Amino acid sequence: MNRLQVDSHRLRETAHWLYHESGLRSVNITGRDAWLIILARTCRMFAFGGTSLIMALFFTTLGFSDPQLGLFMSMTLAGDTVLSFLLTFMADSLGRRRVFFGSGLLMSISGLVFLYFENFWILLLAAVIGVISASGGDFGPFRAIEESVLSHLTNPQTRSDVLSWYVVTSNLGSAVGIEVAGRVIEELKRRDGWSEIRIYHAVFGAYIVMGVANMVFSCLMTDNCEITEPVVSIDEGAQVTQGLLSNSGEEAEDEIVPPTTESPVEQKKSRFAEISAKTRSVMYKLWFLLTVDCLADGMVSYTLTNYYLDRKFHLPKSQLGDLMSTNYILGSISTVFAGPLSRHLGLVNTMVFTHLPSSMAVLLFPVPQGIVLTVILLFIRGGLNNMDQAPRVALIAATVKPGERTAVMGITSTLRTLAALLGPSITGALADSDKFWVAFVAAGALRVAYDLGLWAMFINVKLHEHEESDQDTSKARRVADEEESTD
């Protein structure tokens, strides 16, 4: 009996340790809004995963050339850039939940167009003014605002864990989406009356459903997501002079919300003006590095990687779907460890030491002539590629003031998308001239340069300066959270 009690005690201790170290406790105590945001992105990435498998194949089946494919992907990213820029700078004044709802509506409308139309210019128009992921990445208006809200809902102790699970579940969504799409395509091919074009059209039906799901989730979110709704009482003088996070991770509002008498133009200027000179001096360096990284990612997005594998090895769609799904699952598993690694190694070291091997895998990707070594490099790339995402967002949140976060993350998202939109056109031209492999070599070299530059420029940057005065109250908050989690 005593031995059973000892074993039971050890089991509880192990479960408790895993609960804390995995970051699940941080997600749990952050609350319903964080869960809804994570679920919304998971559903969205399910749709994006499916389209990343078929987008290039859909266009080639319609008879579009490689340069047209590159143009489409670049123009889609350009539309996402404009939409993201406008919505992120208006999100705090319009209401973040309203922006989420509108973005979900645009996603559903775009999916509806791709479900029925085959004209290049109609599809391009729907992609530019709507929300279509041509590359499989999340370059639309959702991500920057979601990351800002999650940073708003968390504190320095929970932020990296919550953002890690935000990335983990999105990778799982992509994995399931691409796997389901591959299986559905192969199943429908075996049925009479289903042409290849009709099958690809059908895949976009999931896009509509997931857009509606995002609209529903936005309606279920609470006022805690909004920067204009204070959840806890903070001394007014402290808000004006310090602009600190409140004890529960909520942001101050008085210095952030423009006066109602301002014109829209004055409001936009005030959003830019909120970014202090000190923040800009840090962010200019990070923005430059991120544009280099995103140019590389745009050149070898998973949509283009699928296309490259299809051209080089002529794999069945179900097998291609299996490979990419496994790739995303590996990314999900590895990202679980991003939070614990960040706590032990630091944010910058975690970003660099996990991303650099992935960059080398991209650089070497065209070298193998057999499928086995190619797949190994693909899995190294995918397994480690996303481990820097949560630490990167946590790094930005730790170096800027709370009132600057939405604006800074909006600019970051816009610049990343602007850089990425050049990539597909470059790769399209290379593919058209039978030099597809050059895109991977160039992209890998750019990614390595980003990793080394990031380590050199940011390893000594001081973090959480704007949050240090809240340490005592933060400790009290953590004690309360601990008691709540054990109830």
C-alpha positions in Angstrom: 0.0 0.0 0.0 2.8 2.3 0.9 4.6 1.5 -2.4 1.3 2.3 -4.2 1.1 5.6 -2.4 4.7 6.4 -3.3 4.2 5.5 -7.0 1.0 7.6 -7.0 2.8 10.5 -5.5 5.6 10.2 -8.1 3.1 10.0 -10.9 1.3 13.2 -9.6 4.7 15.0 -9.4 5.6 13.9 -12.9 2.2 15.1 -14.3 2.5 18.3 -12.4 6.1 18.9 -13.8 4.9 18.1 -17.3 1.9 20.4 -16.9 4.2 23.3 -15.9 7.2 22.6 -18.2 5.0 22.0 -21.3 3.4 25.5 -20.9 -0.2 24.0 -20.6 -0.6 25.7 -17.2 0.2 29.1 -18.7 -2.4 28.5 -21.5 -5.0 27.3 -18.9 -4.7 30.3 -16.5 -4.6 32.8 -19.4 -8.3 32.1 -20.0 -11.0 31.6 -22.5 -10.0 34.4 -24.9 -6.6 32.8 -25.4 -8.2 29.4 -26.0 -10.5 30.9 -28.7 -7.7 32.7 -30.4 -5.6 29.5 -30.5 -8.6 27.5 -31.8 -9.4 30.1 -34.4 -5.9 30.0 -35.8 -5.9 26.2 -35.8 -9.0 26.1 -37.9 -7.6 28.8 -40.2 -4.4 26.9 -40.7 -6.4 23.8 -41.5 -7.7 25.6 -44.5 -4.3 27.1 -45.4 -2.7 23.7 -45.2 -5.1 22.3 -47.7 -4.6 25.1 -50.2 -0.8 24.9 -49.8 -1.0 21.4 -51.2 -3.1 22.2 -54.3 -2.6 25.9 -55.2 0.3 25.5 -57.6 -1.2 22.2 -59.0 -4.6 23.9 -59.4 -3.0 26.7 -61.4 -1.0 24.4 -63.6 -4.1 22.3 -64.3 -5.9 25.4 -65.4 -3.1 26.0 -67.9 -1.4 29.0 -66.1 2.4 29.4 -66.6 5.0 29.4 -63.8 5.5 33.2 -64.1 1.7 33.6 -63.8 1.8 31.4 -60.6 4.6 33.6 -59.3 2.7 36.8 -60.1 -0.4 35.4 -58.4 1.4 34.5 -55.2 3.2 37.9 -55.1 0.1 39.9 -55.8 -1.8 37.9 -53.1 0.9 38.8 -50.6 0.7 42.4 -51.7 -3.0 42.4 -51.0 -2.4 40.8 -47.6 0.2 43.5 -46.9 -2.2 46.4 -47.6 -5.1 44.7 -45.7 -2.9 43.9 -42.7 -1.4 47.4 -42.6 -4.8 49.0 -42.6 -6.5 46.7 -40.2 -3.7 46.4 -37.6 -3.5 50.2 -37.3 -7.3 50.5 -36.9 -7.8 47.4 -34.8 -7.5 49.1 -31.4 -9.9 51.9 -32.4 -12.4 49.8 -34.4 -12.3 46.9 -31.9 -10.2 43.8 -32.3 -13.1 41.4 -32.3 -14.7 43.3 -35.1 -11.6 43.1 -37.1 -11.4 39.3 -36.5 -15.0 39.0 -37.6 -14.5 41.0 -40.8 -11.3 39.1 -41.7 -13.2 35.8 -41.3 -15.9 37.2 -43.6 -13.3 38.1 -46.2 -11.8 34.6 -45.9 -15.2 33.0 -46.6 -15.9 35.2 -49.6 -12.5 34.5 -51.1 -13.1 30.7 -50.7 -16.5 31.1 -52.4 -14.9 32.7 -55.4 -12.3 29.9 -55.7 -15.0 27.3 -55.3 -16.7 28.5 -58.6 -14.4 30.5 -60.8 -11.4 29.7 -63.0 -10.6 33.0 -64.7 -7.1 34.1 -63.7 -8.0 37.8 -63.1 -11.1 37.0 -61.1 -9.1 34.6 -58.9 -6.4 37.2 -58.6 -8.9 39.9 -57.6 -10.4 37.7 -54.9 -7.0 36.9 -53.6 -5.8 40.5 -53.5 -8.8 42.0 -51.8 -9.8 39.0 -49.7 -7.9 36.6 -47.5 -6.4 33.7 -49.5 -3.2 31.9 -48.4 -1.4 31.1 -51.7 1.7 30.0 -49.9 0.3 28.1 -46.9 1.6 30.8 -44.5 -0.4 33.1 -42.3 0.3 36.5 -43.9 -3.2 38.0 -43.6 -4.6 40.5 -41.1 -5.2 37.9 -38.3 -1.8 37.0 -37.0 -0.4 40.4 -35.9 -3.6 41.3 -34.1 -3.8 37.8 -32.5 -0.2 38.1 -31.3 -0.9 41.5 -29.9 -4.0 40.2 -28.0 -2.1 37.2 -26.6 0.7 39.5 -25.5 -2.0 41.7 -23.9 -3.5 38.8 -22.1 -0.3 37.3 -20.7 2.6 38.4 -18.5 6.3 37.8 -19.0 6.2 34.5 -17.2 3.4 33.0 -19.3 3.8 34.8 -22.6 6.4 32.5 -24.3 4.5 29.3 -23.3 1.1 30.7 -24.6 2.7 31.9 -27.9 4.4 28.5 -28.3 1.1 26.6 -28.1 -0.4 29.2 -30.5 2.3 28.0 -33.0 2.0 24.3 -32.0 -1.7 24.1 -32.6 -1.5 26.0 -35.9 1.1 23.5 -37.2 -1.2 20.7 -36.2 -4.0 22.4 -38.0 -1.9 22.7 -41.1 -0.8 19.0 -40.8 -4.4 17.8 -40.6 -5.5 20.1 -43.4 -2.9 19.0 -45.8 -3.4 15.3 -44.9 -7.1 15.5 -45.3 -6.7 17.4 -48.6 -4.4 14.8 -50.0 -6.7 11.9 -49.0 -9.8 13.6 -50.3 -8.1 14.3 -53.7 -7.1 10.7 -54.1 -10.5 9.4 -53.0 -12.4 11.7 -55.4 -10.1 10.8 -58.3 -11.4 7.2 -57.9 -15.0 8.2 -58.3 -16.7 8.8 -61.6 -17.6 12.3 -62.7 -14.8 14.0 -60.7 -12.3 15.8 -62.9 -9.1 17.1 -61.4 -10.3 20.7 -61.7 -13.5 19.9 -59.9 -11.7 18.2 -57.1 -9.4 21.2 -56.6 -12.5 23.4 -56.5 -14.0 21.2 -53.8 -11.1 21.6 -51.5 -11.9 25.3 -51.2 -15.2 24.4 -49.5 -13.2 23.9 -46.3 -11.9 27.4 -46.7 -15.4 28.8 -46.5 -16.3 26.7 -43.4 -13.1 27.8 -41.5 -13.8 31.4 -42.4 -17.3 31.1 -40.8 -15.7 29.4 -37.8 -13.4 32.3 -37.3 -16.4 34.7 -37.3 -18.1 32.6 -34.7 -15.0 32.5 -32.4 -14.7 36.3 -32.7 -18.3 36.6 -31.4 -17.5 34.4 -28.4 -14.5 36.5 -27.2 -14.8 38.9 -24.3 -14.0 42.5 -23.7 -10.7 41.5 -22.3 -9.4 41.3 -25.8 -10.0 45.0 -26.3 -7.4 47.6 -25.4 -10.1 50.2 -24.7 -11.7 48.1 -22.0 -9.7 48.1 -18.7 -10.2 44.9 -16.8 -8.4 45.9 -13.6 -8.0 49.2 -11.9 -4.6 50.9 -12.3 -3.5 54.2 -10.9 -4.2 56.8 -13.5 -0.9 58.6 -12.9 1.0 55.4 -13.4 -0.8 54.8 -16.7 0.3 58.2 -18.1 3.9 58.2 -16.9 4.8 54.6 -17.4 2.3 52.8 -19.7 2.9 49.5 -17.9 1.2 46.2 -18.1 -1.3 45.6 -15.4 -0.9 42.8 -13.0 -2.9 40.4 -15.2 -1.1 41.3 -18.4 -3.7 43.8 -19.5 -2.7 47.1 -21.1 -3.2 50.6 -20.0 -5.6 52.6 -22.1 -5.6 56.3 -21.4 -2.4 57.1 -23.3 -3.3 54.8 -26.1 -6.8 55.6 -27.2 -7.0 58.8 -29.3 -9.4 61.5 -28.2 -12.8 61.2 -29.9 -12.4 64.7 -31.4 -9.5 63.7 -33.6 -10.0 63.2 -37.3 -9.2 59.8 -38.8 -5.9 61.2 -40.2 -4.9 62.5 -36.8 -5.7 59.1 -35.3 -3.5 57.3 -37.8 -0.7 59.8 -37.1 -1.0 59.2 -33.3 -0.7 55.4 -33.9 2.7 56.0 -35.6 3.7 58.5 -33.0 3.1 56.0 -30.2 6.3 54.1 -31.2 9.0 55.7 -29.2 12.5 56.5 -30.6 14.0 53.9 -28.3 11.7 51.2 -29.6 12.3 52.2 -33.2 16.1 52.0 -32.7 15.7 48.4 -31.7 13.0 47.5 -34.2 14.8 48.9 -37.2 17.5 46.2 -36.8 14.9 43.5 -36.3 12.7 44.6 -39.1 15.7 44.5 -41.5 16.6 41.0 -40.5 13.0 39.8 -40.7 12.7 41.1 -44.3 15.7 39.1 -45.3 14.3 36.0 -43.6 10.8 36.5 -45.2 12.2 37.1 -48.7 13.8 33.7 -48.3 10.6 32.1 -47.0 8.7 33.6 -49.9 11.0 32.0 -52.4 10.6 28.5 -51.0 7.2 28.5 -49.4 5.6 25.2 -48.8 3.3 25.7 -51.8 6.4 26.1 -54.0 8.2 23.3 -52.2 5.2 21.0 -53.0 5.4 22.1 -56.6 9.2 21.4 -56.7 8.7 17.9 -55.2 5.9 17.2 -57.7 8.1 18.2 -60.7 11.2 16.4 -59.5 9.8 13.1 -58.2 6.2 13.0 -59.6 4.7 11.8 -56.3 1.0 10.9 -55.9 -1.0 13.6 -54.2 -1.8 11.4 -51.2 2.0 10.6 -50.7 2.8 14.3 -51.1 0.1 15.1 -48.5 1.5 12.5 -46.1 5.0 14.0 -46.4 3.9 17.5 -45.8 1.5 16.5 -43.0 4.3 14.6 -41.2 6.5 17.7 -41.7 3.9 19.9 -40.0 3.5 17.4 -37.1 7.2 17.4 -36.5 7.1 21.1 -36.4 4.3 21.0 -33.8 6.2 18.5 -31.6 9.4 20.6 -31.7 7.6 23.9 -31.0 6.2 22.5 -27.7 9.8 22.8 -26.4 10.3 26.4 -27.6 8.8 27.8 -24.4 11.0 25.7 -22.0 14.1 26.3 -24.2 13.4 30.0 -24.1 13.3 29.9 -20.3 16.6 28.1 -20.1 18.6 29.4 -23.1 17.0 32.8 -23.5 14.8 34.1 -26.4 17.6 35.0 -28.9 19.6 31.8 -28.4 16.5 29.7 -28.8 15.6 31.5 -32.1 19.1 31.2 -33.6 20.1 27.7 -32.4 16.8 26.1 -33.7 16.4 28.1 -36.9 20.0 27.8 -38.2 19.9 24.0 -38.8 16.5 24.5 -40.6 18.2 27.1 -42.8 21.0 24.7 -43.7 18.4 22.1 -44.7 16.9 24.6 -47.1 20.3 25.4 -48.6 21.1 21.8 -49.2 17.5 20.8 -50.3 18.2 20.5 -54.1 21.4 18.5 -53.7 20.0 14.9 -53.2 18.8 13.2 -56.3 16.9 10.5 -54.4 13.6 11.0 -52.5 14.9 9.6 -49.1 17.6 12.3 -48.5 15.3 15.0 -49.8 12.6 14.0 -47.4 15.1 14.0 -44.5 16.1 17.5 -45.3 12.5 18.5 -45.6 11.8 17.1 -42.2 14.8 18.9 -40.6 13.6 22.1 -42.2 10.0 21.7 -41.1 10.8 20.2 -37.7 12.9 23.1 -36.5 11.5 25.9 -38.7 8.8 27.2 -36.4 10.6 27.0 -33.1 11.7 30.6 -33.4 8.2 32.0 -33.9 7.0 32.2 -30.3 10.3 33.5 -29.0 10.3 36.1 -31.7 6.9 37.5 -30.7 7.9 37.3 -27.0 11.1 39.2 -27.9 9.1 42.0 -29.6 6.7 42.1 -26.6 9.6 42.3 -24.2 11.4 45.1 -26.0 8.4 47.5 -26.7 5.9 49.2 -24.4 2.4 47.7 -24.1 0.8 50.6 -25.9 3.1 50.1 -28.9 2.6 46.4 -29.4 -0.3 46.4 -31.9 1.4 49.1 -34.0 4.8 47.4 -33.9 3.4 44.0 -34.6 1.4 45.4 -37.4 4.4 47.0 -39.0 6.4 43.8 -38.4 3.7 41.8 -40.2 3.5 44.3 -43.0 7.2 44.3 -43.6 7.4 40.5 -43.5 4.7 40.2 -46.1 6.2 42.9 -48.3 9.5 41.0 -48.3 7.8 37.6 -48.9 5.8 38.9 -51.9 9.0 39.3 -54.0 10.0 35.7 -53.5 7.3 33.8 -55.6 8.0 36.0 -58.6 11.7 35.3 -58.4 11.1 31.5 -58.0 8.5 31.5 -60.8 11.0 33.0 -63.2 13.7 30.5 -62.1 11.3 27.5 -62.4 10.3 28.7 -65.9 13.9 28.6 -67.0 14.6 25.2 -65.4 16.6 26.7 -62.5 14.2 25.9 -59.7 17.0 24.6 -57.5 18.7 28.0 -57.4 15.7 29.4 -55.3 16.5 27.0 -52.5 20.2 27.7 -52.5 19.6 31.5 -52.5 16.9 31.2 -49.8 19.1 29.0 -47.6 22.0 31.5 -47.8 19.6 34.4 -46.9 18.2 32.5 -43.9 21.7 31.7 -42.6 22.6 35.4 -42.9 19.4 36.2 -40.9 20.3 33.8 -38.1 23.9 35.0 -37.7 22.8 38.7 -37.9 20.1 38.1 -35.3 22.6 36.6 -32.8 25.1 39.3 -33.4 22.7 42.2 -33.0 20.3 41.0 -30.3 22.2 38.7 -27.9 22.8 41.6 -25.5 19.5 43.4 -25.8 17.9 44.1 -22.4 14.4 42.7 -22.1 11.3 43.6 -20.0 12.6 47.0 -19.0 9.0 48.4 -19.2 7.7 45.6 -17.0 10.3 45.5 -14.3 8.4 47.8 -11.9 5.6 45.3 -11.8 7.6 42.4 -10.4 6.2 42.4 -6.9 2.6 42.5 -8.0 3.4 39.9 -10.7 4.6 37.5 -8.0 1.4 38.0 -6.1 -0.5 37.3 -9.3 1.4 34.1 -9.9 0.7 32.9 -6.4 -3.0 33.6 -7.0 -2.8 31.7 -10.4 -1.2 28.8 -8.7 -3.9 28.6 -6.1 -6.6 28.8 -8.9 -5.0 26.1 -10.9 -5.0 23.7 -7.9 -8.7 24.3 -7.0 
